[in-house]
Amino acid sequence: MKPLLIDGAWVTTAHAEENRNPSNTSEVIDLYAHAGRAETQAAIEAAARAFPDWASSIPQFRFEILNRVANELIGRKTEIGTLLSREEGKTLREGIAETERAANIFRFFAGECLRQAGELLPSVRPDVSVEVTREPLGVVGIITPWNFPIAIPSWKIAPALCYGNTVVFKPAELVPGCAWVLADILQSAGIPKGVFNLVTGKGSVVGNTILEAEDVEAVTFTGSQGVGSHIAQACSRHMRKLQLEMGGKNPLVVLDDADLDLAVDCAVDGAFYSTGQRCTASSRLIVTEGIYGRFIEKLTERCRTLKVGDALDAGTDIGPVASAAQLETDLKYIEIARAQGGNLRCGGDLVKGSNEGYFLQPALFTDTTNDMRINREEVFGPVASVIRVRDFEEALAKSNDTEFGLCSGIMTTSLKYASHFRKDSQAGMVMVNLPTAGVDYHVPFGGRKSSSYGPREQGRYAAEFFSTVKTSYIRA
Ligand code: NDP
């Protein structure tokens, strides 16, 4: 059994859960400890005890630990990427790339330990100066989803530690393996006891204990809207700082003047890579009349050639869906789209792999309208739909006509339309001639409307959530 990490010690539990390979459901990857309320509470108390020393530790100390984590992640990227592909199902290429991303995030925040500047301002009063500085918050609860099992935990844990907070980390039940490796790496890198705690287990038990604990000062969450709203309610009861990253229904607009091949490449990548299980996936393809026929023909051709299979096979383009529950959701939405009049141009059927797994041929719907459920609700699978529009104005209006606002994209060779779209798109992130999915690690990440709540993640903007501002007035 892979144990919990509480107060610097590995702790086994009476109950353990297995995680299985979605490319081969008979393969058990490992057994992971399942924390109850008592273990979670012990982790929170350990983090609270460890906070004063960590908060006042010198930046060089924190830099060295985070930098060692980055080095270890890079050095073991193939091994960790392979584990990631086995437990989550993205292809090995994607698994390794995600591990590299995690390493880069730790490296970035290692540097940020040494770059925590404040501001010095003259006061409006004589002989007084004003200093604005940032201070750590305390214990941060980190709750993450299954779809980026090493990158999302990293982009929360690294800044939390960098800015002097201590951490209680609860990963998604589906992917305890990557979380455990990260905990092991932090432990070997010399993180002091109690500063980082791993509690694998159920959202309803571990997650809720974190939400109700007195000692937790802030909660950062990535996951579904439903759980996000539950977390928001719990945090508001305790007046606790909160950061939520949730779903998307991201539009990729393709205009008549787009480079056709590039548009098809970006649509395939954005909609279907990582099995479409990305909050930034291009699930709505909004295409103007002049290019519609050519775009659909070429995109359909490409979709038919996508090879679905075992995440670790070299020739695989699209790995399995991550779980039986997610596969059921994908199939349900395919049926809903059909029933509401969508035309299934290709895919949408189960594929037989070399082993029993959750293999689904990416589904492409045409003849859909923006009010259909397939275009309103997040599927979180390899399912994309095309909406035909007259012109740029209609494309922009349709792309903004959604409750979500995470990411949007446009394919065009026109500076005019690219500039208008960038300015008027109601999304936190906008892509011009790029897939909606795939972002840099050193710049802010997050959305608007129902997609996000609270300060941005990543880059220097992460300081906004993971620290609090102090304004000091000094009379000389
Ligand atoms: P869920 O919301 O189901 O779960 C997310 C996390 O919350 C898991 O660790 C889960 O634990 C935990 N949780 C569940 N119930 C509770 C509870 N009552 N209290 C506290 N924690 C709880 O999301 P998924 O894991 O299914 O991930 C998919 C979702 O994540 C999609 O909606 C996707 O859009 C979103 N996402 C958003 C991103 C963004 O940045 N905007 C990026 C990536 C994904 P357990 O696993 O035990 O249920």
Boltz pocket constraint, residues with backbone or C-beta under 6 A from the ligand:
constraints:
  - pocket:
      binder: B
      contacts: [[A, 143], [A, 144], [A, 145], [A, 146], [A, 147], [A, 148], [A, 170], [A, 171], [A, 172], [A, 173], [A, 174], [A, 201], [A, 202], [A, 203], [A, 204], [A, 206], [A, 207], [A, 208], [A, 211], [A, 222], [A, 223], [A, 224], [A, 225], [A, 227], [A, 228], [A, 230], [A, 231], [A, 245], [A, 246], [A, 247], [A, 248], [A, 277], [A, 278], [A, 279], [A, 378], [A, 380], [A, 406], [A, 451]]
      max_distance: 6.0
